[in-house]
Amino acid sequence: MSTEQPTRTLPLALAALGIVYGDLGTSPLYTMQVIFGGEYHPVPMTHDNILGILSILFWSLMVVVTLKYVLFIMQADNKGEGGIMALMALVRQCSAGRSRWLIPLGLFGAALFYGDSMLTPAISVLSAIEGIEVAAPALAHYVVPIALVVLFGLFAIQKQGTGRVGRWFGPVMMLWFIVIAIMGVANIAKAPQVLWGLDPRWAFRFLSGNPLLGFLSLGGTALALTGAEALYADMGHFGKRPVQLAWLGVVLPALIPSYFGQGALLLLNPAAISSPFYLMAPGWALYPLVALSTVATVIASQAVISGAFSMTRQAIQLGYSPRMEVQHTSDEEAGQIYLPGLNWTLAVAVAALVIGFGSSAALGAAYGLAVTGTMAITTLLAFRVVRYRWQWSLPRSLIVVGFFLTVDLSYFSAGLIKIEQGGWFPLLMGAIVFLLMTTWKNGRRLLGERMKAEQMPLQLFIDQVPGMGVPIVARTAIFLTSQPDTTPYALLHSLKHFQCLHERIIILTVGMEEMPYVGAEDRVEMTPINAQFFRVRAHFGFMDETDLPAALKSCEALGLVLDDMNTSFFLGRETLLPAMHSDMAMWREQLFVAMYRNAGSVAAYFRLPPNRVVELGTQVTL
């Protein structure tokens, strides 16, 4: 979590340009082309329509991004962290018992993010490479293969981490914003009347003059807002002020002339709709601009891929996803992680999208729906925060949140019109991920209940130890369990197989808290049961590194000193058997069992030394 200081605000704002604003910043590549030249419901290119669309774009950026996210939603932070997962945890804290229906809604919003993680690289890189068609039309049939090569390279380097190249993201995006602003201003100078679009009356005139056309156009103008959620999700990395400064000082002042410059070009030359962004540039600048656009879109894609890694780790630690292999790509930045399984799943999906849709204009129908859906869900969750955490009055809460929700739902409902043309994809991905997350959560709950019902109470076992007459080994055994009041299966099986007990036995449970970070002073709790048995609970936030050996070092301050060479970790490995007439449908039980079998190693997830881990298996019927 970043706690920015005044002297670091500018460097952090520069870094935020690369990580936070890649998606929003590259939207001018395709937005106007999709609105006026898309394959589905293109807006006729008349003088009034162009000014009307520009007015909608400008005021959408002001209302949705500036007012809603920069000035409003970013205040709803969970100890400095943002994003829909952090907001869900905050909602559960501030309105316990009144948020039952909001949590599944928040989960679906998080699930939609994965659809966005697939669509953003596909449409961004495709739109950049399509500049080749303008510079050299004969190379048009190479656009898709080149885009696939660029995307493969992007996913291939994820394992190396972004630490080394990430330092260039900010400066490169600063150059990008300067270039698109200059291009826009140069074209506005040729048709300054386009600036009338700043007047909101043009937007109202366009929407009221042809309500159906105006409504359909919102599906395209929503593309200018993709990436707005990143403002909120990434603020924990940089802090509020740098993210706000980057938007108000650089990004917004660059995006407005870029969109209006394209509008000016279209007023003078409607045929430029074939590629309005690239045709703003002089001929000599096309190849350098294609290169810069490609780098900018790779940066935008990198940000959303890293966001998917971070979101998945949060979902794992909040109990909504099976454990996955998490590799740390930096010794200094804990947030730089790599999930190989997720990375290549995204890579395959993105390649399929590029091949299947073939152009950024076709992808425009699918893009945007996931983002606007997440936006609406974020607004609904925010209502609970302003009402019960900020203690706003009900009328004030309804007026403010209702205004933003009306805008969000307008964009989302307009996107639903394009379900047949590709809008089905993010909804399908969201539904699949939502199903997997809820199945895992419910399955883990059911498994815990079954194991607790079948296990011996821990105190009963401890009371029986003196009469067992088994040898005591001069070592420490740590038994990891989710049920601190019952005897772990691994302990019973250890006693059965080895016919001995350890001198010190620690019943260790891990609590994943609904906060980003847990301070070192609160990392562990230790309760002695008697001279031989100890109960220890380790606490982690959903952004913390789950390093159990490091956490257990904190036990020394509580009087429990652990010698690494004489300490072993005992884990239970359950084999699950589906059962009829369970609390879950049979097909979901089977799905949960498959997920459970393929979950990552507990030892690897908690960073347990492999040479000090003993696993003992048992069967559990769900």
C-alpha positions as CSV (number, residue, x, y, z in Angstrom):
1,M,0.0,0.0,0.0
2,S,1.4,3.4,-1.0
3,T,1.4,6.2,1.5
4,E,2.5,9.0,-0.8
5,Q,4.4,12.1,0.5
6,P,4.4,15.5,-1.2
7,T,7.9,15.0,-2.5
8,R,6.9,11.7,-4.1
9,T,3.6,12.8,-5.6
10,L,5.0,13.8,-9.0
11,P,7.1,10.6,-9.5
12,L,4.1,8.5,-8.4
13,A,1.8,10.4,-10.7
14,L,4.2,9.7,-13.6
15,A,4.3,6.0,-12.7
16,A,0.5,5.9,-12.5
17,L,0.3,7.1,-16.1
18,G,1.7,3.7,-17.2
19,I,0.0,1.4,-14.8
20,V,-3.4,3.1,-14.3
21,Y,-4.2,5.0,-17.5
22,G,-3.0,2.7,-20.3
23,D,-6.5,1.5,-21.1
24,L,-8.2,4.8,-20.9
25,G,-5.3,6.5,-22.7
26,T,-5.4,4.2,-25.7
27,S,-9.2,4.4,-26.2
28,P,-8.9,7.1,-28.8
29,L,-7.4,4.5,-31.1
30,Y,-10.8,2.9,-31.8
31,T,-13.6,4.7,-30.1
32,M,-14.6,7.2,-32.8
33,Q,-14.1,4.6,-35.5
34,V,-16.5,2.2,-33.7
35,I,-19.1,4.9,-33.1
36,F,-19.3,6.2,-36.7
37,G,-17.8,3.3,-38.7
38,G,-18.5,0.2,-36.7
39,E,-20.2,-2.9,-38.2
40,Y,-23.3,-2.5,-36.0
41,H,-25.5,0.6,-35.6
42,P,-23.0,3.2,-36.8
43,V,-24.0,6.8,-36.2
44,P,-24.5,8.8,-39.5
45,M,-21.8,11.3,-40.0
46,T,-23.6,14.6,-40.0
47,H,-22.3,17.9,-38.5
48,D,-24.9,17.8,-35.7
49,N,-24.2,14.1,-34.9
50,I,-20.5,14.6,-34.7
51,L,-20.9,17.5,-32.3
52,G,-23.5,15.5,-30.3
53,I,-21.2,12.5,-29.9
54,L,-18.2,14.7,-28.9
55,S,-20.4,16.3,-26.3
56,I,-21.5,12.9,-24.9
57,L,-17.8,11.8,-24.8
58,F,-16.7,14.9,-23.0
59,W,-19.4,14.9,-20.4
60,S,-19.1,11.2,-19.9
61,L,-15.4,11.6,-19.1
62,M,-16.3,14.5,-16.7
63,V,-19.2,12.7,-15.0
64,V,-18.1,9.1,-14.9
65,V,-14.4,9.4,-14.6
66,T,-13.8,12.7,-12.9
67,L,-16.8,13.1,-10.7
68,K,-17.6,9.5,-9.9
69,Y,-14.3,7.8,-9.7
70,V,-11.7,10.5,-9.1
71,L,-13.7,12.6,-6.6
72,F,-16.3,10.1,-5.2
73,I,-15.5,6.4,-5.4
74,M,-11.8,6.8,-4.5
75,Q,-12.9,8.0,-1.1
76,A,-14.3,4.6,-0.4
77,D,-11.0,2.9,0.3
78,N,-10.3,-0.2,2.4
79,K,-7.3,1.1,4.4
80,G,-5.9,2.6,1.3
81,E,-6.8,-0.2,-1.1
82,G,-9.5,0.0,-3.8
83,G,-11.1,-2.3,-6.4
84,I,-14.3,-4.3,-6.3
85,M,-12.9,-7.0,-4.0
86,A,-11.7,-4.4,-1.5
87,L,-15.1,-2.7,-1.7
88,M,-16.9,-6.0,-1.1
89,A,-14.9,-6.5,2.0
90,L,-15.7,-3.0,3.1
91,V,-19.4,-3.4,2.5
92,R,-19.4,-6.6,4.7
93,Q,-17.7,-4.6,7.5
94,C,-19.9,-1.6,7.5
95,S,-23.3,-3.3,6.8
96,A,-23.1,-6.7,8.3
97,G,-26.4,-8.6,7.9
98,R,-27.7,-6.2,5.3
99,S,-25.4,-7.1,2.4
100,R,-26.4,-10.7,1.6
101,W,-27.6,-9.9,-1.9
102,L,-24.7,-7.4,-2.6
103,I,-21.9,-9.9,-2.1
104,P,-23.0,-12.2,-5.0
105,L,-23.5,-9.0,-7.1
106,G,-20.0,-7.9,-6.2
107,L,-18.6,-11.3,-7.1
108,F,-20.2,-11.1,-10.5
109,G,-18.6,-7.7,-11.0
110,A,-15.3,-9.2,-10.1
111,A,-16.0,-12.0,-12.5
112,L,-16.7,-9.6,-15.3
113,F,-13.2,-8.2,-14.9
114,Y,-11.8,-11.4,-16.3
115,G,-13.7,-10.9,-19.6
116,D,-12.2,-7.4,-19.7
117,S,-8.8,-8.9,-19.1
118,M,-9.2,-10.9,-22.3
119,L,-10.8,-8.2,-24.4
120,T,-8.4,-5.3,-23.5
121,P,-5.2,-6.8,-25.0
122,A,-7.1,-8.1,-28.0
123,I,-8.8,-4.8,-29.1
124,S,-5.9,-2.5,-28.0
125,V,-3.1,-4.3,-29.8
126,L,-5.3,-5.0,-32.9
127,S,-6.3,-1.3,-33.1
128,A,-2.6,-0.2,-32.9
129,I,-1.4,-2.7,-35.5
130,E,-4.3,-1.7,-37.9
131,G,-2.3,1.5,-38.4
132,I,-0.3,-0.5,-40.9
133,E,-3.3,-0.6,-43.2
134,V,-3.1,3.2,-43.4
135,A,0.6,3.4,-43.9
136,A,0.8,0.5,-46.3
137,P,-2.6,-0.9,-47.4
138,A,-1.0,-3.9,-49.1
139,L,0.1,-5.2,-45.7
140,A,-3.5,-5.3,-44.4
141,H,-3.7,-9.1,-44.4
142,Y,-0.7,-9.2,-42.0
143,V,-2.5,-7.3,-39.2
144,V,-3.8,-10.3,-37.4
145,P,-0.6,-12.4,-37.6
146,I,1.5,-9.4,-36.3
147,A,-1.0,-8.8,-33.5
148,L,-0.8,-12.4,-32.5
149,V,3.1,-12.3,-32.4
150,V,3.0,-9.1,-30.3
151,L,0.5,-10.6,-27.9
152,F,2.4,-13.9,-27.6
153,G,5.5,-11.9,-26.7
154,L,3.5,-9.9,-24.1
155,F,2.3,-13.1,-22.3
156,A,5.7,-14.8,-22.7
157,I,7.5,-12.1,-20.8
158,Q,5.1,-12.1,-17.9
159,K,7.3,-14.7,-16.1
160,Q,10.1,-12.2,-16.1
161,G,8.1,-9.6,-14.2
162,T,7.5,-6.0,-15.1
163,G,10.0,-4.4,-12.6
164,R,12.7,-3.7,-15.2
165,V,10.5,-2.5,-18.1
166,G,7.9,-1.0,-15.8
167,R,10.0,2.0,-15.0
168,W,9.6,3.0,-18.6
169,F,5.9,2.7,-18.6
170,G,5.3,6.2,-17.2
171,P,7.6,8.1,-19.5
172,V,6.4,6.2,-22.6
173,M,2.7,7.0,-21.7
174,M,3.7,10.6,-21.0
175,L,5.1,10.8,-24.6
176,W,1.9,9.1,-25.8
177,F,-0.4,11.6,-24.2
178,I,1.8,14.5,-25.5
179,V,1.6,13.2,-29.0
180,I,-2.1,12.5,-29.1
181,A,-2.8,16.0,-27.6
182,I,-0.6,17.7,-30.2
183,M,-2.3,15.7,-33.0
184,G,-5.7,16.7,-31.7
185,V,-4.9,20.4,-31.3
186,A,-3.5,20.5,-34.8
187,N,-6.7,19.1,-36.3
188,I,-8.9,21.3,-34.1
189,A,-7.1,24.3,-35.5
190,K,-8.4,23.4,-38.9
191,A,-12.0,23.2,-37.8
192,P,-12.3,25.1,-34.5
193,Q,-16.1,25.0,-34.7
194,V,-15.8,21.4,-33.3
195,L,-15.3,22.9,-29.8
196,W,-19.0,23.7,-29.7
197,G,-19.3,20.1,-28.6
198,L,-18.1,21.1,-25.2
199,D,-21.6,22.6,-24.7
200,P,-23.8,19.9,-23.1
201,R,-26.8,21.1,-25.1
202,W,-25.4,19.3,-28.1
203,A,-25.5,16.1,-26.2
204,F,-29.1,16.7,-25.1
205,R,-30.1,17.7,-28.7
206,F,-28.6,14.6,-30.1
207,L,-30.2,12.2,-27.6
208,S,-33.6,13.9,-27.6
209,G,-33.7,14.4,-31.4
210,N,-33.3,10.6,-32.1
211,P,-33.7,8.7,-28.9
212,L,-33.1,5.3,-30.4
213,L,-30.0,6.3,-32.3
214,G,-28.8,8.1,-29.2
215,F,-29.3,5.1,-27.0
216,L,-27.6,2.8,-29.4
217,S,-24.6,5.2,-29.7
218,L,-23.9,4.8,-25.9
219,G,-22.7,1.3,-26.6
220,G,-19.8,2.9,-28.6
221,T,-19.2,5.9,-26.4
222,A,-18.7,3.5,-23.5
223,L,-15.4,2.5,-25.1
224,A,-14.0,5.9,-24.0
225,L,-14.6,4.9,-20.4
226,T,-12.9,1.5,-20.4
227,G,-10.2,1.5,-17.8
228,A,-12.0,3.8,-15.4
229,E,-12.2,1.0,-12.8
230,A,-8.4,0.9,-12.8
231,L,-8.4,4.3,-11.1
232,Y,-10.1,2.7,-8.2
233,A,-8.4,-0.7,-8.3
234,D,-4.9,0.6,-8.5
235,M,-5.0,3.5,-6.1
236,G,-3.4,1.4,-3.4
237,H,-0.2,1.1,-5.4
238,F,0.2,4.9,-5.8
239,G,-2.2,6.7,-3.4
240,K,-5.1,8.9,-4.2
241,R,-3.3,12.2,-4.9
242,P,-0.9,10.9,-7.6
243,V,-3.7,9.1,-9.4
244,Q,-6.0,12.2,-9.2
245,L,-3.1,14.4,-10.3
246,A,-2.2,12.2,-13.3
247,W,-5.9,12.3,-14.5
248,L,-6.5,16.0,-14.0
249,G,-3.1,17.2,-15.1
250,V,-2.2,14.9,-18.0
251,V,-4.7,12.3,-19.1
252,L,-7.9,14.3,-19.3
253,P,-6.2,17.3,-21.0
254,A,-4.8,14.9,-23.6
255,L,-7.9,12.8,-24.3
256,I,-10.2,15.7,-24.9
257,P,-8.2,17.3,-27.8
258,S,-7.6,13.8,-29.2
259,Y,-11.3,13.0,-29.5
260,F,-12.2,16.5,-30.7
261,G,-9.3,16.5,-33.2
262,Q,-10.8,13.3,-34.7
263,G,-14.2,15.0,-34.7
264,A,-12.7,18.0,-36.6
265,L,-11.1,15.7,-39.1
266,L,-14.4,13.9,-39.7
267,L,-16.2,17.3,-40.2
268,L,-13.7,18.1,-43.0
269,N,-13.3,14.7,-44.4
270,P,-15.9,12.1,-43.6
271,A,-14.0,9.4,-45.6
272,A,-11.4,9.5,-42.8
273,I,-13.7,7.3,-40.7
274,S,-11.7,4.3,-42.0
275,S,-9.0,5.3,-39.4
276,P,-9.6,8.7,-37.9
277,F,-6.9,8.4,-35.3
278,Y,-4.1,7.6,-37.7
279,L,-5.3,10.0,-40.4
280,M,-4.9,12.9,-37.9
281,A,-1.2,12.4,-38.3
282,P,0.9,13.6,-41.3
283,G,2.1,10.9,-43.6
284,W,5.7,10.9,-42.5
285,A,4.6,10.2,-38.9
286,L,2.5,7.1,-39.5
287,Y,5.2,4.4,-39.0
288,P,6.6,6.0,-35.8
289,L,3.0,6.5,-34.6
290,V,2.2,2.8,-35.2
291,A,5.2,1.9,-33.2
292,L,4.3,4.2,-30.4
293,S,0.7,3.0,-30.4
294,T,1.8,-0.6,-30.3
295,V,4.0,0.1,-27.2
296,A,1.2,2.1,-25.6
297,T,-1.3,-0.7,-26.1
298,V,1.1,-3.3,-24.8
299,I,1.4,-1.2,-21.6
300,A,-2.4,-1.0,-21.4
301,S,-2.6,-4.7,-21.8
302,Q,0.2,-5.3,-19.2
303,A,-1.8,-3.3,-16.7
304,V,-5.0,-5.3,-17.1
305,I,-3.1,-8.6,-17.0
306,S,-1.3,-7.6,-13.8
307,G,-4.7,-6.6,-12.5
308,A,-6.0,-10.1,-13.2
309,F,-3.1,-11.6,-11.3
310,S,-3.8,-9.3,-8.3
311,M,-7.5,-9.9,-8.4
312,T,-7.0,-13.7,-8.5
313,R,-4.7,-13.6,-5.5
314,Q,-7.3,-11.6,-3.6
315,A,-10.0,-14.1,-4.5
316,I,-7.8,-17.0,-3.3
317,Q,-7.1,-15.3,0.0
318,L,-10.8,-14.3,0.5
319,G,-11.8,-17.9,-0.2
320,Y,-13.4,-17.5,-3.6
321,S,-10.8,-19.4,-5.7
322,P,-8.7,-22.5,-5.4
323,R,-5.0,-22.1,-4.6
324,M,-2.9,-21.5,-7.7
325,E,0.8,-21.4,-8.2
326,V,2.0,-17.8,-7.4
327,Q,5.5,-16.8,-8.5
328,H,7.1,-13.6,-7.1
329,T,9.0,-11.8,-9.8
330,S,10.6,-9.2,-7.6
331,D,12.5,-9.3,-4.3
332,E,11.5,-5.7,-3.5
333,E,7.9,-5.3,-4.7
334,A,5.5,-7.8,-3.1
335,G,2.8,-6.9,-5.6
336,Q,4.7,-8.1,-8.6
337,I,3.4,-11.7,-9.0
338,Y,3.0,-14.1,-11.9
339,L,0.4,-16.9,-12.1
340,P,1.4,-19.2,-14.9
341,G,-1.9,-21.1,-15.2
342,L,-3.9,-17.9,-15.4
343,N,-1.4,-16.2,-17.7
344,W,-1.6,-18.9,-20.4
345,T,-5.4,-19.3,-20.1
346,L,-5.7,-15.5,-20.8
347,A,-3.2,-15.9,-23.7
348,V,-5.3,-18.6,-25.4
349,A,-8.5,-16.7,-24.9
350,V,-7.0,-13.5,-26.3
351,A,-5.6,-15.3,-29.4
352,A,-9.0,-16.8,-30.0
353,L,-10.7,-13.4,-29.8
354,V,-8.2,-11.8,-32.2
355,I,-8.7,-14.7,-34.7
356,G,-12.4,-14.9,-34.2
357,F,-13.3,-11.2,-34.5
358,G,-10.4,-10.2,-36.8
359,S,-10.6,-6.4,-36.3
360,S,-10.9,-3.8,-33.5
361,A,-14.2,-2.6,-35.0
362,A,-15.8,-6.1,-34.7
363,L,-14.4,-6.4,-31.1
364,G,-15.9,-3.1,-30.2
365,A,-19.3,-4.8,-29.9
366,A,-18.0,-7.2,-27.3
367,Y,-15.8,-4.6,-25.5
368,G,-17.3,-2.2,-22.9
369,L,-20.1,-4.4,-21.6
370,A,-17.9,-6.0,-18.9
371,V,-16.6,-2.6,-17.9
372,T,-20.0,-0.8,-17.7
373,G,-21.4,-3.8,-15.8
374,T,-18.6,-3.6,-13.2
375,M,-19.1,0.2,-13.0
376,A,-22.8,-0.3,-12.1
377,I,-22.1,-2.9,-9.5
378,T,-19.4,-0.7,-8.0
379,T,-21.9,2.1,-7.6
380,L,-24.4,-0.2,-5.9
381,L,-21.8,-1.4,-3.4
382,A,-20.8,2.2,-2.8
383,F,-24.4,3.0,-1.7
384,R,-23.9,0.8,1.4
385,V,-20.6,2.5,2.2
386,V,-22.0,6.1,2.0
387,R,-25.1,5.1,3.9
388,Y,-23.7,3.0,6.7
389,R,-20.0,4.0,6.9
390,W,-20.1,7.6,6.0
391,Q,-23.5,8.0,7.7
392,W,-25.1,10.0,4.9
393,S,-28.8,10.6,5.1
394,L,-31.0,8.3,2.9
395,P,-32.2,11.2,0.6
396,R,-28.6,12.3,0.0
397,S,-27.4,8.8,-0.6
398,L,-30.2,8.1,-3.1
399,I,-29.7,11.3,-5.0
400,V,-25.9,11.0,-5.4
401,V,-25.7,7.3,-6.0
402,G,-28.9,7.2,-8.0
403,F,-27.5,9.8,-10.4
404,F,-24.3,7.8,-11.0
405,L,-26.2,4.5,-11.2
406,T,-28.6,6.0,-13.9
407,V,-25.6,6.9,-16.0
408,D,-23.9,3.5,-15.5
409,L,-27.1,1.6,-16.3
410,S,-27.7,3.7,-19.4
411,Y,-24.3,2.6,-20.8
412,F,-24.7,-1.0,-19.7
413,S,-28.2,-1.4,-21.2
414,A,-27.0,0.1,-24.5
415,G,-24.3,-2.5,-24.5
416,L,-26.8,-5.3,-24.1
417,I,-28.2,-4.5,-27.6
418,K,-24.9,-5.9,-28.9
419,I,-25.1,-9.3,-27.2
420,E,-25.5,-11.2,-30.5
421,Q,-22.6,-9.3,-32.1
422,G,-20.1,-10.2,-29.3
423,G,-21.5,-8.8,-26.1
424,W,-22.2,-12.3,-25.1
425,F,-18.5,-13.0,-24.5
426,P,-17.9,-10.9,-21.4
427,L,-21.2,-12.0,-19.9
428,L,-20.4,-15.7,-20.6
429,M,-17.0,-15.3,-19.1
430,G,-18.4,-13.5,-16.1
431,A,-21.0,-16.2,-15.6
432,I,-18.4,-19.0,-15.8
433,V,-16.1,-17.3,-13.3
434,F,-19.0,-16.5,-11.0
435,L,-20.1,-20.1,-11.1
436,L,-16.5,-21.3,-10.3
437,M,-16.1,-18.8,-7.4
438,T,-19.4,-19.5,-5.7
439,T,-18.9,-23.3,-6.2
440,W,-15.6,-23.1,-4.5
441,K,-16.8,-20.9,-1.6
442,N,-19.9,-23.1,-1.0
443,G,-17.9,-26.3,-1.4
444,R,-15.3,-25.2,1.1
445,R,-18.0,-24.4,3.6
446,L,-19.7,-27.8,3.1
447,L,-16.3,-29.5,3.4
448,G,-15.6,-27.7,6.6
449,E,-18.9,-28.7,8.1
450,R,-18.4,-32.4,7.2
451,M,-15.0,-32.5,8.7
452,K,-16.0,-30.7,11.8
453,A,-18.9,-33.1,12.3
454,E,-16.7,-36.2,12.0
455,Q,-13.6,-35.0,13.9
456,M,-12.9,-35.5,17.6
457,P,-13.1,-32.3,19.8
458,L,-9.5,-31.2,20.5
459,Q,-9.9,-30.9,24.2
460,L,-11.2,-34.4,24.4
461,F,-8.1,-35.7,22.6
462,I,-5.8,-33.7,24.9
463,D,-7.5,-35.1,28.0
464,Q,-6.8,-38.6,26.7
465,V,-3.1,-38.0,25.9
466,P,-1.8,-38.8,29.5
467,G,-3.4,-42.2,29.5
468,M,-2.2,-43.2,26.1
469,G,1.3,-44.1,27.2
470,V,2.9,-43.2,23.8
471,P,6.5,-42.1,23.5
472,I,7.2,-38.4,23.3
473,V,9.6,-37.2,20.6
474,A,11.8,-34.1,21.4
475,R,10.6,-32.2,18.4
476,T,7.9,-29.6,17.5
477,A,5.0,-30.6,15.2
478,I,2.8,-27.9,13.6
479,F,-0.6,-29.2,12.4
480,L,-2.3,-26.9,9.9
481,T,-6.1,-27.0,10.1
482,S,-9.2,-24.8,9.5
483,Q,-11.0,-26.1,12.6
484,P,-9.0,-25.0,15.7
485,D,-11.4,-26.7,18.2
486,T,-11.2,-30.1,16.6
487,T,-8.4,-32.6,16.4
488,P,-6.8,-32.5,12.9
489,Y,-7.0,-35.7,10.8
490,A,-3.2,-35.3,10.3
491,L,-2.6,-35.5,14.1
492,L,-4.7,-38.7,14.5
493,H,-3.1,-40.3,11.5
494,S,0.4,-39.3,12.7
495,L,-0.3,-40.9,16.0
496,K,-1.7,-44.0,14.3
497,H,1.3,-44.5,12.0
498,F,4.2,-43.3,14.1
499,Q,2.9,-44.4,17.5
500,C,4.3,-41.3,19.2
501,L,3.6,-37.7,19.9
502,H,5.8,-34.6,19.7
503,E,7.1,-32.7,22.7
504,R,5.3,-29.6,21.4
505,I,2.2,-29.7,19.3
506,I,0.9,-26.5,17.6
507,I,-2.6,-26.4,16.2
508,L,-2.2,-23.7,13.6
509,T,-5.1,-22.0,11.8
510,V,-4.9,-19.2,9.2
511,G,-7.4,-16.4,9.1
512,M,-7.8,-14.3,5.9
513,E,-9.1,-11.0,7.0
514,E,-11.3,-8.6,5.0
515,M,-8.7,-5.9,5.0
516,P,-5.7,-5.4,2.7
517,Y,-2.9,-5.7,5.2
518,V,-2.5,-7.0,8.8
519,G,0.2,-5.3,10.8
520,A,3.2,-7.2,12.2
521,E,1.9,-6.7,15.7
522,D,-1.3,-8.5,14.9
523,R,0.1,-11.2,12.7
524,V,-0.2,-14.1,15.2
525,E,-2.2,-15.0,18.3
526,M,-0.9,-17.7,20.6
527,T,-2.8,-19.5,23.3
528,P,-1.1,-22.2,25.4
529,I,-3.5,-25.1,26.1
530,N,-1.1,-26.9,28.4
531,A,2.7,-27.5,28.4
532,Q,2.5,-29.7,25.3
533,F,-0.3,-28.2,23.2
534,F,-0.5,-24.6,21.8
535,R,-3.1,-23.0,19.7
536,V,-1.8,-20.4,17.2
537,R,-3.7,-18.3,14.7
538,A,-2.0,-16.4,11.9
539,H,-3.7,-13.4,10.3
540,F,-3.2,-12.2,6.7
541,G,-4.9,-9.5,4.7
542,F,-6.0,-10.1,1.2
543,M,-3.0,-8.2,-0.2
544,D,-0.5,-9.8,2.2
545,E,2.1,-12.4,1.3
546,T,1.1,-15.7,2.9
547,D,4.5,-16.6,4.3
548,L,3.7,-18.8,7.3
549,P,7.3,-19.5,8.4
550,A,8.0,-15.8,8.5
551,A,4.7,-15.2,10.4
552,L,5.5,-17.8,13.0
553,K,8.7,-15.9,13.8
554,S,6.3,-13.5,15.6
555,C,5.6,-16.3,18.1
556,E,9.0,-15.6,19.7
557,A,7.7,-12.4,21.2
558,L,4.9,-14.4,22.7
559,G,7.2,-16.8,24.4
560,L,7.0,-19.6,21.8
561,V,10.5,-20.1,20.3
562,L,10.6,-22.4,17.2
563,D,13.8,-24.1,16.1
564,D,13.6,-24.6,12.3
565,M,15.7,-27.7,12.3
566,N,13.5,-29.4,14.9
567,T,10.1,-28.3,13.6
568,S,7.9,-30.2,11.1
569,F,4.6,-29.2,9.4
570,F,1.9,-31.8,9.1
571,L,-0.8,-31.3,6.5
572,G,-4.0,-33.2,5.8
573,R,-4.7,-34.2,2.2
574,E,-8.4,-35.0,1.8
575,T,-9.7,-37.1,-1.0
576,L,-13.3,-35.9,-1.6
577,L,-16.2,-38.2,-2.5
578,P,-19.4,-36.7,-3.9
579,A,-22.6,-37.8,-2.2
580,M,-26.3,-37.8,-3.1
581,H,-28.7,-35.6,-1.2
582,S,-26.1,-33.1,-0.2
583,D,-26.5,-29.4,0.2
584,M,-25.1,-28.9,-3.2
585,A,-26.3,-30.3,-6.5
586,M,-24.4,-33.3,-7.7
587,W,-23.0,-31.5,-10.8
588,R,-21.7,-28.7,-8.5
589,E,-20.2,-31.3,-6.1
590,Q,-18.4,-32.9,-9.0
591,L,-17.2,-29.5,-10.2
592,F,-15.9,-28.7,-6.7
593,V,-14.2,-32.0,-6.4
594,A,-12.4,-31.4,-9.7
595,M,-11.4,-27.9,-8.6
596,Y,-10.2,-29.3,-5.3
597,R,-8.1,-32.0,-6.9
598,N,-6.4,-29.5,-9.2
599,A,-5.8,-26.8,-6.5
600,G,-2.3,-25.7,-5.9
601,S,-0.2,-27.1,-3.1
602,V,-0.9,-25.9,0.4
603,A,2.8,-26.1,1.2
604,A,3.8,-24.0,-1.8
605,Y,1.0,-21.4,-1.1
606,F,2.1,-20.9,2.5
607,R,5.8,-21.1,1.5
608,L,6.5,-24.1,3.8
609,P,9.9,-25.6,3.3
610,P,9.4,-28.9,1.3
611,N,11.9,-30.8,3.4
612,R,9.9,-30.1,6.6
613,V,6.4,-31.0,5.4
614,V,4.6,-34.3,6.0
615,E,1.3,-34.9,4.3
616,L,-1.2,-37.5,5.5
617,G,-4.3,-38.4,3.6
618,T,-7.9,-39.2,4.4
619,Q,-11.3,-39.6,2.6
620,V,-14.2,-37.2,3.2
621,T,-17.7,-37.7,1.8
622,L,-19.4,-34.4,1.0
